[in-house]
Amino acid sequence: MDFRGKKYERGSNWSDPEVVELLQLWADESVQMELESCLRNQHVFNRIAEVLREKGIHRTGDQCREKIKKMKLEYRRIKDNSKAPRGGRTWKFYEVMDRVLTSRPALAYGSLSGSMMAQQVLQGSMVESYHHQFAPSALPFGHSQHPELMEIKCEEVNSDEHCLTPEPPPSMSYQQGSPEEHEMERAFLERAQNDSPISRVEIPIETSVSPSGFSEPNMANSSRIQNVVPRPGFSALHRLRKKRKGQRVKDPLDDLLLKTLTSQRAMEERFLQMEERRFQRDLDVEERRMQLEQRRFELEREHEFRMFNVFAQMLSILKQSHSGSSSSVAMPRGLDFSQALSEIAGVGGGGGDLQEMRARPLAERRVDMHGFCNPSDFQRSPYLSARGNIANIFRGSTEEGYKAYHADKYDEDKNPNGIINFGTSENKLCFDLMSKRLTQTDMNLMEPPLLQYPDWKGHMFLREEVARFLTYYCKAPAPLKAENVIVLNGCGSLFSALATVLCDPGEAVLIATPFYGGITQSVFLYGNVKLVYAYLDSKITGTSTRPFQLTVEKLEKALQDARAEGVTVRALILLNPQNPLGDIYSLSELRDYLEFAKRHELHVIVDEIYMLSVFDESATFHSVLGMDRLPDPQRTHVMWGISKDFAVSGIRFGTLYTENQDVANAVASLCYFHGVCGPVQHKVAQLLRDRDWINQVYLRANHARLKAAHTFVTDELKTLGVPFLNRNAGFFVWIDFRKYLKTGTFEEEMLLWRRFLDNKVLLSCGKAFECSEPGWFRIIFADKTHRLQLGE
């Protein structure tokens, strides 16, 4: 892809081999001549970039020009200020830059005409010459033609990518290399043979070929005598040529061209001086920032050790208050603070082995306080209840990274050094389409019913539209009913409401890991409902045919282990497509999971929020609502929302479809706290009603953009040698960084996660998804390509 003109390209990093290739092309004499002779030189760097791409180095013209500019600034800083590079070592490219910049050819009409003529030749043969990597013998125009007449002229151009040079008058056209001139030269050479032996030295006429795609035979003919040592007998020939030049008609455009180039050179020098000062200032600021960052890290470590003792004392106080408090202010059952404290104290001492994790008691695995709170930040508030204090410290790496991102968000213009967010699952590829659709006239309606209290399940016109929408896209065998639809402000609220009405405090819900970590917070903070994990791993064993495959056997084992420890499991959560794996369950797999739940009288909560984000035609999504017969329809509840599939995560809208009216009424009573405002309900109804726009415009563009972004990220991961799961749904790729962990522990995984965050890249680590194997990370690819390029 081409990204010329984007400011983000200034931050691209170059390896030493790439810099060497760039310098070899830029240092060519004819390239320097063309750069000197043009008011604008972007086209030269564009051609250099094309040659680099032929060699496997994917850079743009702006990146090449910016890199040369920075190297020139570094060269001048060292030369003018007599400063050595940081670290006391010699800059490896100083000699090359010095040789090129100190011997840059002077501007002359011969060079101007050579570069102009080269541009004309280049337009017809530039592409062919690049495939020969500038070898003079391989160029189709290097020696195939020797022009008899060389005119100084400039073609009219329609873009600023060509050299803007005024056209000289026809009187400046002259013939070079004519028979009369060669005969006169031979006469003067014969006359000078007896004066000095140097005069008998042959003067070779060479034709040089530049990376910009032109040859200079005429310029070599006109300047070859001036470049050798002066010889007696040659002054007469020189005077004759000088006399011929004096006879030419001087055109006022010559002075104008000279003044223009002089002014340009002065402005360039001024600009380079300003860039040098800015570069030096940036270096000083970066050095100061690194010092402050190191100091901040040391202070944080000291503070963490001090607060650990305070946290231990507070846990003891909370436990005592729990044992002596009344039932009206009860602590969450099943939460062992002593065990949580021991886990926090022993973080990183292992835990990377799946068998060891499975061997731990279920109570330990079910409540991992370190994954949700930071002991260094814990301070008990006298204004909160015991439950309120737990909610106050219920934080993990996901929220920590999210807060850091919003405090230092990347912006191309305002904050180019900010954090690039690869951790939050948002679709940032279709803002243009959605903003245009949501601002059309049919969206702007403000009637009294929209400003009044609605039915807590949602306005009937919206529920009817949702039922028709799900019937169509879920391929339901029969029309879905509007009375079974409930509308809330997001699927997170749906998880909280369902956990509250389906489970009592202290009971549990079964879910396979890794899974979207926000579910833990949703079901725990409101209903004090725990999660029982069915651990999946990357090894393909038994009946598994792919990494992290969910099977009924694994669900059976997790359920039996929980019941053996006296834990009551009320429901099963299924994510389809799966987050963060991107797996899409087949119809047979869905039927097996639902049959398993029916045997054990478990409710099934199916989250299908990514159902329209399957971007590859080779993959087929099957909704639970599209099955001919549900094994237990009264215990099957399906969730969907617009935040993912329609790239509007800021509009909080989620819907639940359930045939169980008791569940629907119980959830509806909680909709008082999670309702959707009337104007938003109208906009969503209008959006879901526009089936033609969704099918013909939005879904086509969205799937194409998702597929292109996924291909870009996976190709980069292949180039970097990073393993990953290649799936075709969602906005994420599950990548494997285990080879970068020396000991294979979750503590080391967290250190790697913080290393990414310190370097302005936010990812989601496997611990945030309760992955059983340290070293797995989730990366979001549904973003603009230039941000993906910068982040990777």
Buried (B, 14 or more C-beta within 10 A) or exposed (E): EEBBEBEBBEEBEBEEEBBEBBBBBBBBBBBBBBBBBBEEBBBBBBBBBBBBEEEEBEBBBBBBBBBBBBBBBBBBBBBEEEEEEEEEEEBEBBEBBEEBBEEEBEBBBBBBBBBBBBBEBBEEBBEEBBEBEBEBEEBEBBEEEEEEEBEBBBEEEEEEBBBEBEEBBEEBEBEBBEEEBEEBBEEBBEBBEEEBEEBEEEEEEEBBBBBBBBBBBBBBBBBEBEEEEEBEBBEBBEEBBEEEEEEEEEBEBBEEBEEBBEEBEEEEEEEBEEBBEEBBEEEEEEEEEEEEEEEEEEEEEEEBEEBBEBBBEBBEEBBEBBEEBEEEEBBBEBBBBEBBBEBBEEBBEBBBBBEEBBEEEBBBBBBBBBBBBBBBBBEBEEEEBBBEBBBBBBBBBBBBBBEBBEEBEBEBEEEEEBBBBBBBBBBBBBEEBBEEBBEEEEBEEEEEEBEEEBBBBBBEBBBBBBBBBBBBBBEBEEEBEBBBBBBBBBBBBBBBBBBBBBBEEBBBBBBBBBBBBBBBBBBBBBBBBBBBBBBBBBEEEEEBEEBBBBBBEBBBBBBEBBBEEEBEBBBBBBBBBBBBBBBBBEBEBBBBBBEBBBEBEBBBBBBBBBBBBBBBEEBEBBBBBBBEEBBBBEBBBBBBBBBBBBBBBEBBBBBBBBBBEEBBEBBBEBBEEBBBEBBBBBBBBBBBBBEEBBEEBBBEBBBEBBBBBBEBBBEBBEEEEBBBBEBBBBBBBBBBBBEEBEEBBBBBBBEBBBEBBEEBBBBBBBBBBBBBBBBBBBBBBBBBBBBBBBBB
